[in-house]
């Protein structure tokens, strides 16, 4: 029996040791996978947080444009002068406030006087422009008040005419800006953020422009982010800094503006800007990661919490299954060892040595080992079970290695992705009527046709230190990175590059003719402004995106054949260059639709 006990103990020890080693390895892989997935989800949450801050900054930028408008400043100044003539301004404000509340209907004289003036109509046009472009009433309420707090223009009836005692007016007067957290605005009848900026008369406070930024715009952006999530059960939640609900997949549990479950969102754990933890949600372990917003440019940030919740089963399912199989194999193997040791002590010693040797090979990581013991008794069964276990371990190891490689590849892509933002000029060169021109060409002729055009233009762009980003099918997107020279010199370099491309028109068509290819005409558009530049570590090609790129593409069709158009921001930087002539394209329907200026440019 001592030999049997030794055999039982040895087999059990071997099986437990090596199966336990694999289980430990699985545990290590499990921990690394959890950490990597958490880092990836934090990156995703950080991207959403940045987009939230950018949306708030856009509302402040819209107010800044209104605040510096000459007509707005003139009317505010005129209103302030009228108030300065009053003997008792406080009494006048009190009487106006009483009149404002005396009749809430639209036949109120003071209400009609304000809402029907020219400036109020402009504010309503701004509201409608954003509404039509997005399908959401982004700015349902916009108002302008003079330095005494009296409302002088608005697109929607506000609760109070006198803004002087309101927090947003006091903050704007003292600090130059105001940004509230999420609240329900009764006059606008919507949940949103209250955003206000000061209107300046030289260096002095002259008044305030304020809007209610509709939270639905942010919710729509979060819907888009949810659709791009990498897992099916990938839940996104957004809360205010004090734990009030803004957005989430469990809309039947939380209501907009209501207090959220602190345990679920990890609110009480958020002593740092970002992190992750695992929490049981209705019997399901979920990996929950969070980050907090910290503002962008003029926007100081509201400390909103973006939370990403993923069930462990989404990314740990296969590892859990392998672990369960190994535990089952361990228990079965130990049982077989006990039975065979009791009944076949003399016959199993040699086979046990064989199995032990095979187990040693497995412990060294060699899962190709096979005992190959052929018998119809318990030893043969043990041998078969052992070989089956080895095959399963081999398959499990291959699966683990494959998953680790996939995780590493995904980690490399995510962690090596970097982006930057800078002000630079962007250009689009578009071939006119390219579809019709190439309709009758063969594939080889079409390739030669585009090759001549792209190679010729890309060479000129490179000559002027520009970067060709990508082929747009029938055109080219390019930009000029920020240089150490002045902005005017940079944009002058951009213009000269584009005129050189136009000058190469005849040479390009000469080469087309030599290749029996059709005549080509093209047009060039240029814009200047904030551009987001991205580069993935696995690619040498940069990509650019942002509103400056979008505007450049939209205005391209306004250019005539082999000529150049520029956007308003570009024009403002180069309008003093005497060697060029600029003509504003006000009458074109597309210019009115886009809402920004476009100029054609030519050399004097």
Helices and strands as residue ranges (DSSP letters): H 2-67, H 70-84, H 89-102, H 109-115, H 118-134, E 139-146, E 151-154, H 167-175, E 177-179, E 183-185, E 190-201, E 204-214, H 215-227, E 234-239, E 245-247, H 262-265, G 267-269, E 274-281, E 284-292, E 305-311, H 312-343, H 345-363, H 378-415, E 418-431, H 434-438, H 443-463, E 467-471, E 475-480, H 487-503, H 505-514, E 522-535, E 543-545, H 547-555, G 556-558, E 564-567, H 568-574, E 580-584, H 589-594, E 598-603
